[in-house]
């Protein structure tokens, strides 16, 4: 069984920054070979993929966060990060990490990000 634990969320003013972390543990095999993503779910909305880190080292972003968010990873620690800058109220959501794949790990509890003045 794989466990995903997200952390780093909080309350921040518009224009502020946060850095999220996601640590994967358990039956992880070849973490370095996986495409990993950050997802978010706002109240009343479906979960959406906002950033991807591929095994080849490339990154992809949803248009809504491009230029503001940066995904990175430390394969030695089975950990993925999301640096979020210039935060907007519409970024308010619970943030999760998981594989970017048709077969997902069990979801973690997520970390709440609230952008408000």
PyMOL commands that set and color helices and strands:
alter all, ss='L'
color gray80, all
select helices_A, chain A and resi 31-33+75-77+89-91
alter helices_A, ss='H'
color red, helices_A
select strands_A, chain A and resi 2-7+10-12+18-26+36-41+48-53+59-61+69-74+79-84+93-99+111-115
alter strands_A, ss='S'
color yellow, strands_A
deselect
rebuild
show_as cartoon
